[in-house]
Amino acid sequence: MKGRLFNYVEAFCWYDKSLNRSIVLQNYNNALNEARKIGDQVFCPKVMYDPENRDVIFQFMWRNGYQSFEELKVHFEWLQVDDFQLLQTISYSLGQPTPNSSNDWKDFAEEFSEENKSLIGLKDDDCLDPLVYDKDTHREFHSSYVATFDLYRQKAQYEYFRKHYKPSLKLESGRIENLIQRNQVNNQIIRLDSPATSPNGNPIHGQQIHIHIMVNGNECALNIDGSWKHPPHEHPNNRISVDLCLILSQWGFCLPKDYYD
């Protein structure tokens, strides 16, 4: 799903000229490239294009096109030729200002409420926004995003959801077990089982968290990734009920693929 990628270009206001930013630059460029591969468009807060701010915000990036490598090297000792070439490339692809006036994550989320959003930046201050530094953190952002989907959004954006979702319980296992034992959930749910683990904490024999449920009078077991551990017998009526699907989804379980059709 295409979306908007929020770009904090003020991150390039590098007052500490002695700090080596070579690795961060490479990660930043890789993140931009990966984002564009999946169709993200890069936008910047509108305020960054205010003439009063431009000289400050682009004090480094904007000027590099007018200075030689040797001139910049005097001020930034860490700068290598590859870094200089990368900065020249990035300076011409900083994106466009957002169509409206969003200048923070809350406003931006509202402006693009139906889009896949992520942030890219190099800020290391107290900003609480989820910044994307490289391919791994870009992937992690999308995983966190799809984890908020309810069952209906999972169905509507199935391919995107399954590509990024990392199956895990959204409630503590003890709380789920307590709900089941107190009969406070659908009575088709029998119990939740967590796999035995080795001394290093890895599940033995590749087992997963799974839940035992009744399907048309027969006990079955569903793994958290949506695969069957103990499937129901082949029969049109042997389907997980809609109510139970909603509960399992809320707890972090994926459903079998045919339940998303």
Phi, psi and omega in degrees: 000126180288154181203195182245134180250118186278123189244114178273089182284345176292351175297344182271009174280087190263091182284327177275094187286346182274346183285124181287120183246015184300310181296319180297321177298315180297318179296320179299314180296319178298320180295319177300315181296316180295321180297319182290332178299326182263009172095006177292140173259144184263125178233157177236150176304140184303324184299337181291343180260008174294128181306330181290335183260342191301316183296327180282311184297319183258025186303329179261305187295318187290329186272344187296337178287346182252001180237148178280167176303317182297323180292319179289325181301329179298323183267332182235091187296334182286345188295128174249167182302317180299321179295318180298316180295322179293319179297322177297320179293312183296324184298339179261005182222043181281356178095188181243157176294153179299146184303325179256218188243024182294131182231004174214173187298322181297310179297320181295319179297324179288321181296324180240054188298332183258013185247160176279116189241144172211164181244141173237136177186176180235015184290142179232027179268211185269015179299129183267358179292146180285102182272144181256124183254330185201188185299319182295315181287332174297315178296320181296323178299313180295324178297318179294324182293311183290340178294345179272353184291136168276178185300324183290322177287327176300318179292316183294329182234050189301310184299316179295317180299310183289333179294323189250342186287133174252104185304125177200155181291135176270348173239151176298142183302322180298323179291319178297314180299322179294319178298319181293314183295328181272005180056040181260008177228179179313129184287000174282347180273124183266305180193161176252132180241131173258140184290150173293146182240156176282172180305332180272005175093359180275141178301138179283136178059026176067020181290157181240165166301134179216161183233135179268127183224160174265127177236108181054044176085358180245140179280129178230171178222130182246128175287158184293338179275004177095356176274154180275130170275317173226097186285159174286162176293147181296112178192138181305330182276350182274073182234146174292135182294157180300317180300317180291324177300317180297318180295312181299320179296318179296332180276352178108001180281140166277159177252163175304149188305321184291351178278353180260359180288000000 
